[in-house]
């Protein structure tokens, strides 16, 4: 009987020691992850759910002002600028890859026409952005802070570009929608890996 109690006592003591060691290690790991003197900030309308992916271009921004509507306008303006930049970068890569894969004699002229027409489409489409997150806070100084995230459908973008590109008489000869769409989709997939 005494051997049995000692046996259980040793097992309990060992289990307690393991638990204490594990929680001590966990605490040390957590302390290592947090740099000294820094505090983790949770930013509204930000994070993985608001990253661009193979279906949507997304952007988020913050605007601050003494006036609530001005803070929203600033946030929206910043988000649209970021979104436009992401769209233009993707479209530029799509056009470059598409034109090069088509191996057309007038590559430079074709590329310029594509860029000009797609710029028009991008400007039109940016007005069709959808707000997917909006939070308004008030700072201790009494200012309003608006956090906003917006998105634009990649499918809608490529459809509108197709409409515009297929109407251009010069491009119509060299334009292949399926090839263009395939090239665009490849570029959209790259957004997920960023």
N, C-alpha and C positions, 0 to 999 in steps of 0.2 A: 504494500500500500504506500509506504513512504517513497519507494522507488518511482511509483506511478505519479505521485504528487510532484516529486523533483523533476520527472520527465516533462510533465505538463508545465511546470514552472519554467524550465529551460526553454521549451517551445514558445511560451508566452513572452518570455524575456527576449528571445531572438526575434519574434514577430514585432515586438515593440521597438527594438533597435533598428530593424529594417524600415519600419514606418517612419521613425524619427530621421534616419539617414536619407530616405527618399524625399521627405518634405524639406529637409535642409538643402538637398541638391536642387530641388525644384525652385526654392527661394533664391539660391545663388544664380541659377540660370536666368530667372526673371530679373534679378539685379543686373546681370551682365547685359541683358538686352536693352535695358534702359540707361542711356548715357547720363552721367552725373549732371545734375542741375537742369535737366530737361524734363518737360512735361508733355505727355501725349495729348494732342488736340484732336477732337472729333469734328471734322468739317462736314457740315450738312451738304446733301446733294453731291457727294463725292464718294469715290471708291469704285470697286469692281463693277457694281451694278450700273455705273454711269460711264464706263469705258466704251469706246467704239468697238464694234465687232463686225462680223461678216454681213450683217443685215442693216446696221445703222451707224451713221456718223453721230458721235455724241460729243458734247462739250459742256463744261460747267465753269462757273465764275462767281465772284462775290462783288457786290457793289455796296459802298457805304456813303451815307449822306445824312444831313440833319432832316431832310425831307424824305418820307417813305417812298413816294413815287419816283423820286430822283435816284434813290438807292436801287430800285428795281430797274430803271432805265440803264444805269451804269452796269449792273450785273448782266442784263440782257445784251447790251452792246458788246461787252467783253466776251460773253459766251458766243455770240454770233461771229465775232472776229476770229475766235479760236476755231469755231466750226468751219468757217470759210477757209481758213488756212489748211485745216485737215482735208477738206474736200478738194481744194486746189492741188494739194500735194498728191493726193491719190489719183485725181484726174490727169495731172501732168504725167505721172508714171504710167498710167493706162495708155495715154496717147503716145508717149514715147515707145512703149513696148508694142502697141498695136501697129503704129506706122512702120516701125522697124521690121516687124514680122510680115508685113504686107509687101515689103521690098518694092515699093513704087518708085519710079524714076524721079518724080518731083517731091521727094520726101520733105524737104524744108518748107516748100509752099503748102503742102498738104498738112504738115504739122501746124503751121501758123493758122491755117483756116480752122482746123480742129480746135485749137486753143481759143481762138476768137469766139467761135460759136459756143463752146462749152462755158466760157466765161459768162456769156449772156444767160445761159441756162442756170448756172450756179447762182447768179444774182437774182434771177426769178424764183428759184427754188428756196433760197434762204428765207424768203418771206413765208414759206410754208413749214417752217420748223415747228415742232411740237414741244411744249414744256412738259418735262417728265418729273420734275421735282422743283418745288419752290418753298423756301422757308424764310421767314422774316424774324429778326431778333432786334432787341434794343440794347445798345451798349451801355456800360456804366456812365459814359459821358453824355448819354441822351441821343446818340445817333442811331439811325436805323441801318441795319445790315441785311441785305437780301442775298441769299444763296440760291442759285438757280442752275438747273441742268436742262439742256435741250437736246433734241435728236432730229435727224433727217434720214428718211428711208433711202437706202442705197438703191433699192429696186425702182423707187419713184424717180430717183436721179437718172438712172440709166435709161428708163423709158422716155423721160423728157429729152434727154440728149439724143436718143434715137429719133424722136419726132423731128427735132431741129436739124440734125445731121442729114437725115434722109430727104429733107426739103431742099438742101443745097445742091444745085445742078452739077457743080464741079466735083463735089465729094461723092455724089451719088454713084459715079462710075467706079470709084475705088472703095466704097464703103460696104463692109460686110458686118451686119448687125450681130450675128451669132459670134463671130470672132471678136468683135468689140466687147460684147457682153461677157464673154469668157475671160478676156483680158482684164476687164473691170472687176469681175468676181475674184480673180486671183489676187488683185491688189487689195480688195476688201478683206480677204482672208489674212493678209499680212497685218491688218489692224488688230486682229485678235492676239497676235504674237508680240505685240509691243508692250 
